[in-house]
Structure formats: C-alpha cells, structure tokens
Amino acid sequence: MKQTVPSFSATCLFISLLLAITLSCISPAQSIGQDVLKDICSKSKDSSFCLKSLNSDPKTATTDLLGLAGISIKLAKTTVDATYKFVKSQVGLVTDPTLKKQYAQCAGSYADANDNVDYANERLKAGDYGGIGAATSACLDDVSDCEEPPPVEVNVAAASTISLSEQNKESYELCQIALIISNRLSGKN
C-alpha cells in the first residue's frame, strides 16, 4: 500500500492560513479614520456638531469603533449629567407653579436619561451592542420629553451662557451619536 505524502505547497498553504488567522486575532484593532467618522456623523442630525464632539477627545484619532462608542457615551454622560444638575437646581429656585412643574418633569426625564447613559456604559463593558442601542435610544426618548423647556439661561462660563434648550439639543445629539455608533457595532448600518 502506497502512503500519500501531502505536497509541499498544500502544507505551506495550511501554515500560511493558520499564521494569517493567528495574526489577525492578536493584532490590535485598527483605528478608525476620518472617513468612518464622517460616515457615522452623516447619520446624525448635525454632522458638524458630531465631528466636532467626537474629535474633541484626543483618543478619537487612535481608537477603534469600540473605543469610539466609549468616547460617545462619555460625552453623552457629561452633557446629560450637567443638564440634569441644572434642571434639578431650578426646581427649588422657581416660584411659578407652571415653571416648577416643567422643571420637575424635565428633572425626572434627565434622571432617567442619566440612568440610561450609565446602563449604556455597562452594556459597552459587557460587549452587548444591542443593549447599548436600547439604552441610548431610551436616552433620546427621555431627553425628548424635555424638548420644550422654559426659556432660562444657564451660566456655563463667566463670559458665555447657553440656553437650556441648547443644552437639551446637545444632550439629544450626543445620545444620538452613541446610538449610531452602537448600531454600527451591531452591524445595523
């Protein structure tokens, strides 16, 4: 009985394939480029705000899509938390019953938005991209509940002010950016 010896080329092909698979598994994730950022931001309501926000973090230039999700969630958390604290502080300061009711409702919505952003961060750590999407979508709903806030100015810095409606818009857009990125991670876009 004649024994068959695998050919040299088949063995080389197998070893090359095994090496390629191994290297692709251990190599660091590829960083996203400006083209990917532009594509992500083209799906948002305000693409220039999206690009400016994501590029405001120096890690964006060297991160992958998963890192970008973390950056977007962090940005959303910062804005949602600041808006929540402001609105909550106004509940105790206003005397007009209608305004007090509006601020109380808005504070409740932002408390929920804050919880949803925290949950999105937990889901990110667990690798649950669908969970990130659900949490950021809920954040959008919560922020939308406060879409028509009373016209009050918020002191952001000594030289500038930003209206609550502008802060609300920013919170909405940052939650939307996190949702767009989570959808991309899930393969939905």
C-alpha positions as CSV (number, residue, x, y, z in Angstrom):
1,M,0.0,0.0,0.0
2,K,1.4,3.3,-1.1
3,Q,1.4,6.1,1.5
4,T,0.5,9.5,0.3
5,V,2.6,12.4,1.4
6,P,1.0,15.8,1.4
7,S,2.5,18.1,-1.1
8,F,4.8,20.9,0.0
9,S,2.6,23.6,-1.4
10,A,-0.5,22.3,0.5
11,T,1.5,22.3,3.7
12,C,2.7,25.8,3.1
13,L,-0.8,27.0,2.3
14,F,-2.1,25.5,5.5
15,I,0.7,27.0,7.6
16,S,0.2,30.4,5.9
17,L,-3.5,30.3,6.5
18,L,-3.0,29.4,10.2
19,L,-0.5,32.2,10.6
20,A,-2.8,34.8,9.0
21,I,-5.7,33.8,11.2
22,T,-3.5,33.9,14.3
23,L,-2.0,37.3,13.5
24,S,-5.4,38.8,12.8
25,C,-6.6,37.6,16.2
26,I,-3.7,39.0,18.1
27,S,-3.1,42.3,16.2
28,P,-4.5,45.4,17.8
29,A,-7.8,46.7,16.5
30,Q,-7.4,49.1,13.6
31,S,-8.1,52.7,14.4
32,I,-10.9,54.4,12.6
33,G,-10.2,57.2,10.1
34,Q,-11.9,60.5,9.3
35,D,-13.8,58.7,6.5
36,V,-15.5,56.4,9.1
37,L,-16.2,59.4,11.4
38,K,-17.7,61.3,8.5
39,D,-19.9,58.4,7.6
40,I,-21.1,58.0,11.2
41,C,-21.7,61.7,11.6
42,S,-23.6,61.9,8.3
43,K,-26.3,59.8,10.0
44,S,-26.7,62.4,12.8
45,K,-29.0,65.4,12.9
46,D,-26.0,67.8,12.9
47,S,-22.9,66.2,11.3
48,S,-20.6,69.2,12.0
49,F,-21.5,69.0,15.7
50,C,-21.0,65.3,15.7
51,L,-17.5,65.6,14.1
52,K,-16.5,68.4,16.4
53,S,-17.7,66.5,19.5
54,L,-16.0,63.2,18.6
55,N,-12.8,64.9,17.6
56,S,-12.8,66.9,20.9
57,D,-11.4,63.8,22.6
58,P,-7.8,63.2,21.6
59,K,-8.2,59.5,21.8
60,T,-10.6,59.6,18.7
61,A,-7.6,59.8,16.3
62,T,-6.2,56.4,17.5
63,T,-9.2,54.5,18.7
64,D,-11.3,51.8,17.1
65,L,-15.1,51.6,16.8
66,L,-15.4,50.1,20.2
67,G,-13.3,52.9,21.7
68,L,-15.4,55.5,19.8
69,A,-18.5,54.0,21.4
70,G,-16.9,54.6,24.8
71,I,-16.0,58.2,23.9
72,S,-19.5,58.9,22.7
73,I,-21.1,57.5,25.8
74,K,-18.7,59.6,28.0
75,L,-19.6,62.7,26.1
76,A,-23.3,62.0,26.4
77,K,-22.9,61.3,30.2
78,T,-21.1,64.6,30.7
79,T,-23.7,66.7,29.0
80,V,-26.8,64.8,30.3
81,D,-25.4,65.0,33.9
82,A,-24.7,68.7,33.6
83,T,-28.2,69.4,32.2
84,Y,-29.8,67.2,34.9
85,K,-28.0,69.0,37.7
86,F,-29.0,72.4,36.4
87,V,-32.7,71.5,35.9
88,K,-32.8,69.9,39.3
89,S,-31.4,73.0,40.9
90,Q,-34.1,75.1,39.2
91,V,-36.9,73.1,40.7
92,G,-36.1,74.6,44.1
93,L,-35.5,78.1,42.9
94,V,-38.6,78.9,40.8
95,T,-41.8,80.0,42.4
96,D,-44.1,80.0,39.4
97,P,-46.1,76.7,39.7
98,T,-46.2,76.1,36.0
99,L,-42.4,76.6,35.7
100,K,-41.8,74.5,38.8
101,K,-43.9,71.7,37.2
102,Q,-42.0,72.0,33.9
103,Y,-38.6,71.8,35.7
104,A,-39.7,68.9,37.9
105,Q,-40.9,66.9,34.8
106,C,-37.7,67.8,33.0
107,A,-35.6,66.8,36.0
108,G,-37.3,63.4,36.1
109,S,-36.7,62.9,32.4
110,Y,-33.0,63.8,32.8
111,A,-32.7,61.4,35.8
112,D,-33.9,58.7,33.6
113,A,-31.6,59.8,30.8
114,N,-28.7,59.7,33.2
115,D,-29.6,56.2,34.2
116,N,-29.8,55.1,30.6
117,V,-26.4,56.5,29.7
118,D,-24.9,54.7,32.7
119,Y,-26.6,51.5,31.5
120,A,-25.2,52.0,28.0
121,N,-21.8,52.2,29.6
122,E,-22.4,48.9,31.5
123,R,-23.6,47.3,28.2
124,L,-20.5,48.5,26.4
125,K,-18.3,46.9,29.1
126,A,-20.3,43.6,28.6
127,G,-19.9,43.8,24.8
128,D,-23.7,43.9,24.5
129,Y,-24.1,46.3,21.5
130,G,-27.8,45.8,21.2
131,G,-28.1,46.8,24.9
132,I,-26.1,50.0,24.2
133,G,-28.6,50.7,21.4
134,A,-31.6,50.2,23.6
135,A,-30.2,52.3,26.4
136,T,-29.1,55.2,24.1
137,S,-32.5,55.1,22.3
138,A,-34.2,55.3,25.7
139,C,-31.9,58.3,26.5
140,L,-33.2,60.0,23.3
141,D,-36.8,59.5,24.4
142,D,-36.0,60.8,27.9
143,V,-34.3,63.9,26.5
144,S,-37.1,64.5,24.0
145,D,-39.5,64.6,27.0
146,C,-37.8,67.8,27.9
147,E,-37.8,69.2,24.4
148,E,-39.7,72.4,25.2
149,P,-38.0,73.6,28.3
150,P,-38.7,77.0,29.8
151,P,-36.5,79.8,28.3
152,V,-33.9,80.2,31.0
153,E,-30.2,81.0,30.6
154,V,-27.5,78.8,32.2
155,N,-24.1,80.2,33.1
156,V,-21.6,77.9,31.6
157,A,-18.6,80.2,32.0
158,A,-18.1,83.7,33.2
159,A,-18.1,85.1,29.6
160,S,-20.7,82.9,28.0
161,T,-24.2,81.5,28.5
162,I,-26.1,78.6,26.9
163,S,-29.8,78.2,27.0
164,L,-31.4,75.1,28.5
165,S,-32.9,74.3,25.1
166,E,-29.4,74.4,23.6
167,Q,-28.1,72.1,26.4
168,N,-31.1,69.8,25.7
169,K,-30.3,69.8,22.0
170,E,-26.7,68.9,22.8
171,S,-27.8,66.1,25.1
172,Y,-30.1,64.7,22.4
173,E,-27.4,64.8,19.7
174,L,-24.8,63.1,21.9
175,C,-27.1,60.3,22.8
176,Q,-28.0,60.0,19.1
177,I,-24.3,59.7,18.2
178,A,-23.8,56.9,20.7
179,L,-26.9,55.2,19.2
180,I,-25.5,55.5,15.7
181,I,-22.1,54.0,16.8
182,S,-23.9,51.2,18.7
183,N,-25.9,50.4,15.6
184,R,-22.7,50.2,13.6
185,L,-21.2,47.9,16.2
186,S,-24.3,45.7,15.9
187,G,-24.0,45.7,12.1
188,K,-27.2,47.6,11.6
189,N,-25.7,50.4,9.5
